[in-house]
């Protein structure tokens, strides 16, 4: 990574540390802990992670760190959605644990084709192949693949939702957990890996910075589950606050490196 970007990334991480974390982490701490425990102890997921270590590139900002975080939070969203307002909800029931497991699988697999055009559809096809090789039931493969196929923001997926009670919730949970990453994680991790991988010059990055922030703001209205709608905008607000403060820091502290650039080849934080 370019030294200038390394310094900017460090400033971004300092900004994130100085802000309160998203309310989701405090208010749904039990669901997150439950999801994390199930994720860590599942042997099938460990095997899938080993397989994906050769497929996911950390240098593009959507590697295993991103995938595992999405997986665990998608599982937590599923748990919250199924148990919200339900008296005596059994978080240990096999059916609910299986649904959380499917959310974990979808999270791990959702960005395998991230470097490709139409990555969601290609990722769904890849997931179908992998899960078939692992012997997953056909219906579960369809549910997980559908969730992956329609997880991309601002893009309509024309596929039919599988006829099962879990399919839409699974898709909504994956989408929302993935879009939580457009909050503080974006400036703490993702964007710097992406600009480093693509070797985006700082002047070009800054030319498109305001438009990228506008794109992040648009995510606030796209959350799908009730849990996502409740907590998602808070993630985005924190990310936007970091982004705006960082924009000022770059302009004032790194201005000598900006120069002039008119190339129209944008990247999005």
DATA-V629455 format. One record per residue. SS is DSSP state (~ for helix, > for strand, _ for the rest). PSI is psi in whole degrees, -180 to 180 (none if undefined). D_FIRST is the distance of its C-alpha to the first C-alpha in Angstrom with 1 decimal. Layout:
ss->SS psi->PSI d_first->D_FIRST
ss->SS psi->PSI d_first->D_FIRST
//
This chain:
ss->_ psi->136 d_first->0.0
ss->_ psi->140 d_first->3.8
ss->~ psi->-36 d_first->6.3
ss->~ psi->-46 d_first->8.4
ss->~ psi->-35 d_first->6.7
ss->~ psi->-42 d_first->6.4
ss->~ psi->-40 d_first->9.9
ss->~ psi->-41 d_first->11.0
ss->~ psi->-42 d_first->10.1
ss->~ psi->-40 d_first->12.2
ss->~ psi->-39 d_first->14.9
ss->~ psi->-43 d_first->15.1
ss->~ psi->-34 d_first->15.7
ss->~ psi->-40 d_first->18.2
ss->~ psi->-43 d_first->19.9
ss->~ psi->-43 d_first->20.2
ss->~ psi->-29 d_first->21.7
ss->~ psi->-8 d_first->24.2
ss->_ psi->153 d_first->25.6
ss->_ psi->146 d_first->28.0
ss->_ psi->159 d_first->26.8
ss->_ psi->143 d_first->28.3
ss->~ psi->-27 d_first->32.0
ss->~ psi->-40 d_first->31.7
ss->~ psi->-29 d_first->30.4
ss->~ psi->-48 d_first->33.4
ss->~ psi->-24 d_first->36.1
ss->_ psi->33 d_first->35.4
ss->~ psi->-37 d_first->34.3
ss->~ psi->-43 d_first->37.1
ss->~ psi->-40 d_first->36.1
ss->~ psi->-42 d_first->32.5
ss->~ psi->-41 d_first->33.7
ss->~ psi->-46 d_first->36.1
ss->~ psi->-41 d_first->33.5
ss->~ psi->-43 d_first->31.2
ss->~ psi->-46 d_first->34.1
ss->~ psi->-41 d_first->35.1
ss->~ psi->-47 d_first->31.7
ss->~ psi->-30 d_first->31.2
ss->~ psi->-3 d_first->34.7
ss->_ psi->121 d_first->34.9
ss->~ psi->-35 d_first->34.9
ss->~ psi->-41 d_first->34.4
ss->~ psi->-37 d_first->31.2
ss->~ psi->-41 d_first->30.0
ss->~ psi->-39 d_first->30.9
ss->~ psi->-40 d_first->29.1
ss->~ psi->-43 d_first->25.9
ss->~ psi->-41 d_first->26.2
ss->~ psi->-41 d_first->26.7
ss->~ psi->-17 d_first->23.7
ss->_ psi->-29 d_first->21.3
ss->_ psi->-8 d_first->21.4
ss->_ psi->-29 d_first->21.3
ss->_ psi->132 d_first->18.6
ss->_ psi->117 d_first->14.9
ss->~ psi->-26 d_first->12.8
ss->~ psi->-6 d_first->9.6
ss->~ psi->1 d_first->11.7
ss->_ psi->1 d_first->12.6
ss->_ psi->46 d_first->16.2
ss->_ psi->-153 d_first->16.5
ss->~ psi->-34 d_first->19.0
ss->~ psi->-49 d_first->18.0
ss->~ psi->-48 d_first->18.7
ss->~ psi->-43 d_first->21.7
ss->~ psi->-37 d_first->23.4
ss->~ psi->-44 d_first->23.2
ss->~ psi->-43 d_first->24.7
ss->~ psi->-50 d_first->27.3
ss->~ psi->-41 d_first->28.5
ss->~ psi->-31 d_first->28.8
ss->~ psi->-41 d_first->30.5
ss->~ psi->-40 d_first->32.9
ss->~ psi->-41 d_first->33.6
ss->~ psi->-43 d_first->34.3
ss->~ psi->-46 d_first->36.8
ss->~ psi->-46 d_first->38.5
ss->~ psi->-44 d_first->38.8
ss->~ psi->-42 d_first->40.1
ss->~ psi->-28 d_first->42.6
ss->~ psi->-7 d_first->43.8
ss->_ psi->122 d_first->43.7
ss->_ psi->9 d_first->47.3
ss->_ psi->117 d_first->48.6
ss->_ psi->134 d_first->51.0
ss->_ psi->27 d_first->50.8
ss->_ psi->130 d_first->47.7
ss->_ psi->96 d_first->47.1
ss->_ psi->-15 d_first->43.4
ss->_ psi->6 d_first->44.3
ss->_ psi->140 d_first->46.1
ss->~ psi->-38 d_first->45.2
ss->~ psi->-40 d_first->44.8
ss->~ psi->-40 d_first->42.4
ss->~ psi->-37 d_first->40.4
ss->~ psi->-38 d_first->40.3
ss->~ psi->-41 d_first->39.1
ss->~ psi->-38 d_first->36.2
ss->~ psi->-42 d_first->35.4
ss->~ psi->-37 d_first->35.3
ss->~ psi->-38 d_first->32.9
ss->~ psi->-44 d_first->30.7
ss->~ psi->-45 d_first->30.8
ss->~ psi->-42 d_first->30.1
ss->~ psi->-43 d_first->27.0
ss->~ psi->-35 d_first->25.6
ss->~ psi->-9 d_first->26.4
ss->_ psi->-25 d_first->25.7
ss->_ psi->25 d_first->22.3
ss->_ psi->-28 d_first->22.7
ss->_ psi->29 d_first->22.9
ss->_ psi->-27 d_first->20.2
ss->_ psi->-2 d_first->18.8
ss->_ psi->153 d_first->22.4
ss->_ psi->145 d_first->24.7
ss->_ psi->49 d_first->27.1
ss->~ psi->-28 d_first->25.0
ss->~ psi->-47 d_first->27.4
ss->~ psi->-42 d_first->30.4
ss->~ psi->-36 d_first->28.7
ss->~ psi->-36 d_first->27.4
ss->~ psi->-42 d_first->31.0
ss->~ psi->-40 d_first->32.4
ss->~ psi->-43 d_first->30.1
ss->~ psi->-40 d_first->31.0
ss->~ psi->-43 d_first->34.7
ss->~ psi->-47 d_first->34.4
ss->~ psi->-46 d_first->32.7
ss->~ psi->-30 d_first->35.1
ss->~ psi->-43 d_first->38.0
ss->~ psi->-32 d_first->37.1
ss->_ psi->-3 d_first->37.0
ss->_ psi->24 d_first->40.4
ss->_ psi->148 d_first->39.8
ss->_ psi->145 d_first->42.8
ss->~ psi->-43 d_first->42.8
ss->~ psi->-41 d_first->43.1
ss->~ psi->-38 d_first->40.0
ss->~ psi->-44 d_first->38.0
ss->~ psi->-41 d_first->39.1
ss->~ psi->-48 d_first->38.2
ss->~ psi->-42 d_first->34.7
ss->~ psi->-39 d_first->34.0
ss->~ psi->-44 d_first->35.5
ss->~ psi->-43 d_first->33.2
ss->~ psi->-41 d_first->30.1
ss->~ psi->-28 d_first->31.6
ss->_ psi->31 d_first->32.0
ss->_ psi->-4 d_first->28.9
ss->_ psi->136 d_first->27.2
ss->_ psi->147 d_first->27.5
ss->_ psi->26 d_first->29.8
ss->_ psi->131 d_first->31.0
ss->_ psi->132 d_first->34.5
ss->_ psi->126 d_first->35.2
ss->_ psi->-3 d_first->38.7
ss->_ psi->156 d_first->39.2
ss->_ psi->132 d_first->42.0
ss->_ psi->131 d_first->41.3
ss->_ psi->145 d_first->42.8
ss->_ psi->74 d_first->46.2
ss->_ psi->152 d_first->45.5
ss->_ psi->-17 d_first->45.4
ss->_ psi->-21 d_first->41.8
ss->~ psi->-48 d_first->40.0
ss->~ psi->-40 d_first->39.5
ss->~ psi->-42 d_first->38.5
ss->~ psi->-45 d_first->36.0
ss->~ psi->-43 d_first->34.4
ss->~ psi->-42 d_first->34.5
ss->~ psi->-42 d_first->32.9
ss->~ psi->-47 d_first->30.0
ss->~ psi->-48 d_first->29.4
ss->~ psi->-43 d_first->29.6
ss->~ psi->-38 d_first->27.4
ss->~ psi->-40 d_first->24.7
ss->~ psi->-18 d_first->25.1
ss->~ psi->-30 d_first->25.0
ss->_ psi->-14 d_first->21.3
ss->_ psi->1 d_first->21.3
ss->_ psi->-133 d_first->22.2
ss->~ psi->-30 d_first->20.1
ss->~ psi->-32 d_first->18.0
ss->~ psi->-45 d_first->16.5
ss->~ psi->-18 d_first->15.0
ss->~ psi->-28 d_first->14.5
ss->~ psi->-67 d_first->12.5
ss->~ psi->-53 d_first->12.9
ss->~ psi->-33 d_first->11.9
ss->~ psi->-35 d_first->8.3
ss->~ psi->-38 d_first->8.1
ss->~ psi->-45 d_first->10.2
ss->~ psi->-32 d_first->8.8
ss->~ psi->-44 d_first->5.5
ss->~ psi->-44 d_first->8.2
ss->~ psi->-6 d_first->10.5
ss->_ psi->50 d_first->8.6
ss->_ psi->122 d_first->10.7
ss->_ psi->146 d_first->11.6
ss->~ psi->-42 d_first->12.1
ss->~ psi->-41 d_first->15.9
ss->~ psi->-43 d_first->16.2
ss->~ psi->-45 d_first->14.5
ss->~ psi->-31 d_first->17.0
ss->~ psi->-34 d_first->19.8
ss->_ psi->3 d_first->19.8
ss->~ psi->-49 d_first->19.0
ss->~ psi->-42 d_first->22.7
ss->~ psi->-36 d_first->23.6
ss->~ psi->-40 d_first->21.0
ss->~ psi->-37 d_first->22.5
ss->~ psi->-39 d_first->25.9
ss->~ psi->-41 d_first->24.9
ss->~ psi->-43 d_first->23.9
ss->~ psi->-35 d_first->27.2
ss->~ psi->-24 d_first->29.1
ss->~ psi->-27 d_first->28.1
ss->~ psi->-32 d_first->30.4
ss->~ psi->5 d_first->33.4
ss->_ psi->-5 d_first->32.4
ss->_ psi->147 d_first->32.6
ss->_ psi->-46 d_first->35.3
ss->_ psi->163 d_first->36.7
ss->~ psi->-36 d_first->38.7
ss->~ psi->-43 d_first->36.1
ss->~ psi->-42 d_first->33.3
ss->~ psi->-31 d_first->35.3
ss->~ psi->-45 d_first->36.1
ss->~ psi->-25 d_first->32.6
ss->~ psi->-48 d_first->30.2
ss->~ psi->-31 d_first->30.7
ss->~ psi->-41 d_first->29.9
ss->~ psi->-48 d_first->26.5
ss->~ psi->-41 d_first->25.9
ss->~ psi->-41 d_first->27.4
ss->~ psi->-44 d_first->25.1
ss->~ psi->-42 d_first->22.1
ss->~ psi->-38 d_first->23.6
ss->~ psi->-44 d_first->24.4
ss->~ psi->-46 d_first->20.8
ss->~ psi->-42 d_first->19.7
ss->~ psi->-42 d_first->22.4
ss->~ psi->-39 d_first->21.9
ss->~ psi->-35 d_first->18.2
ss->~ psi->-44 d_first->19.2
ss->~ psi->-42 d_first->21.5
ss->~ psi->-44 d_first->19.1
ss->~ psi->-43 d_first->16.7
ss->~ psi->-36 d_first->19.8
ss->~ psi->-37 d_first->21.3
ss->~ psi->-23 d_first->18.6
ss->_ psi->14 d_first->16.0
ss->~ psi->-39 d_first->18.8
ss->~ psi->-22 d_first->18.7
ss->~ psi->-3 d_first->15.4
ss->_ psi->-45 d_first->16.8
ss->_ psi->-142 d_first->19.4
ss->_ psi->134 d_first->21.1
ss->_ psi->134 d_first->20.2
ss->_ psi->5 d_first->22.7
ss->_ psi->136 d_first->21.2
ss->_ psi->78 d_first->22.1
ss->_ psi->73 d_first->19.5
ss->_ psi->156 d_first->18.5
ss->_ psi->155 d_first->16.2
ss->_ psi->130 d_first->17.5
ss->_ psi->none d_first->16.1
//
